[in-house]
Amino acid sequence: MNTQPQDDWYDPEATTFGDRLSGAREEAGMTQQELAQRLGVKIKTLKAWEDDLSEPRANKLSMMAGMLNVSLSWLLTGEGEGPMDPAIGDLSPDVNMLLEEFRDLQNQMAATSDRLGRLERELRSTLKVEAID
């Protein structure tokens, strides 16, 4: 394993959405399977996004940005807050603990937001059926 930091790990001029997504996922320490599961999508869907064969909807983009700790703008365009540069080095245990808690809370919020969306769609559908009856 290469332990030397790479200053050129990300080139904003050359990367695509899929490159940024896979890079941010790797920086977050997640596998494709883990991220797909957290987003509630099939792994082939995530692979298609990372391979630039398709693009996610806005709600999934927002969830991804939170889960990967990057800005939505960075994920889409490469401008804004991206993943931490590996050259930053080690952080204190206190900072790492706070960052981990922060990311966990972001993930919970994203999952709750997705759950609310599903419930709202189900409620609207049920209301339409009851209105017809």
Secondary structure, DSSP 4 states (H G I P E B T S, - for coil): ---S--TTS--TTT--HHHHHHHHHHHTT--HHHHHHHHT--HHHHHHHHTTSS---HHHHHHHHHHHT--HHHHHHS-S--SPPGGG-PPPHHHHHHHHHHHHHHHHHHHHHHHHHHHHHHHHHHHHHHHH-
